[in-house]
Amino acid sequence: MPKRCLPALLLACALAALAPVAAAATATTGRVPASFAAAYQRGAAWAVGVYMFVPGEDEPRVGAGFFVDDKGSIATAAHLLGPAQQILIALPDRKLLAAEVLGRDEAADIALLRISPAPRLRPVLACTGCLRVGDWVMAIGEPFGLERSVSAGIVSGKDRHFSDDDALLFIQSDVGLNPGNSGGPLLDASGAIVGMNARTIVGPVGTPGASLAIPIDIVMQVIGELRPDGGAPPRPRLGAAFDDVPPLVAWSAGRHETRGALILSVPHGSLAEQLQLHAGDIVTTMNGRPIAGSADLVNALLAWRRLAGTRLVVRRAGEELMLGQE
C-alpha cells in the first residue's frame, strides 16, 4: 500500500468511465481569480472526448484526451482503451472522427492516438518544473458523459511516487475528478497543459480524496517512445518496486535521515535482478545522480537509456556497495 494513503484502506481508483454517451498573472500573484473562463476557453481548444466501443457492451466507454501536436496526435489514458473495437474522438466543434491507436504504454497508463484530418492547432504545453504547490489548476473531461466539463482546484503536492508505479510521478491536486476525466488535460491558470489526469485516491467510505495527474514532461517522453515514425527509443525498465525510506526503517538502521530509495521487491527475470539489487537495498546514487528519495530514482530511471554501463550505489546491511552492469 502506498505510504501516502495514510487513512486505513485507501483505494487508488483508475477513472475508467463506463458512462453513456485567466490570466497567467493569477498564478504568480496568488490572488483568487474572478473567473476561470478565459483559461478554460484557451485550454478547451485542445481537449477532446474519447469514446470507446467495446463488443458486448451496450454503451460506449467515455474518457478524455488532448492534442499533443498539430498533426492529429492525441494523448489519453491507456486503461481506457481495453478491447475497444472502435474509438471516436469528439472535437471541440462537436465533430466526430475515428481514431487509430499508434501505441500504448500500459505501465505508464499512456496511449497515443491519431485522427485525420488533423486540426491545425498547436497546443501550449506548460513548464512542469514551474508549477508550484498552491498554484491553481483545472481539469477538462467528460465526467459521467457530461461533455467538456471543467473543475478547478490547487496543486496539493508534486513528484508523488507510489511503489507499484515504477518510473512514474504524479501531480497531486484537489481538483474534482470523476469517471470520464481519465486521459484529459490538467491545465494551469493560463490554460496551458501541465499534466494528464490519471486517477484518484479516495477513502473507504467515499470521503473526498486526492486527484493525481501525470506531469506533461513525462507524458511527452512516453509519447515520443510510442511514436512509430522515428520516435525516441524505448528506455530500460527496472522492474523493481521501490518507495521512500520510511522513518522507522531509517531509525532502526541507525540513521537520522531518510535519504535514498528503498527497494521493496525484485521480480525474477527483471533488470533489477540483473543489476543484483535485493529487496531492502537503499539506492543512494544512480549513474552519478544522487538519490534523495523515490522521486529522484524515478527521474534517474526516466533518463536511463541503456543497461550497459549502469552504476548503482546502495546501502545493504549497513554497508555501501557498488552495483553495475558492464
Secondary structure, 3 states (H helix, E strand, C coil): CCCCCCCCCCEEEECCCCCCCCCCHHHHHCCCCCCCHHHHHHHHHHEEEEEEECCCCCCCEEEEEEECCCCCEEEECHHHHCCCCEEEEECCCCCEEEEEEEEEECCCCEEEEEECCCCCCCCCECCHHHCCCCCEEEEEECHHHCCCEEEEEEEEEEEECCHHHCCCCEEEECCCCCCCCCCCEEEECCCCEEEEEEEEEECCCCCCCEEEEEEHHHHHHHHHHHCCCCCCCCCCCCCCEEEECCHHHHHHCCCCCCCCEEEEECCCCCHHHHCCCCCCCEEEEECCEECCCHHHHHHHHHCCCCCCCCEEEEEECCEEEEEECC
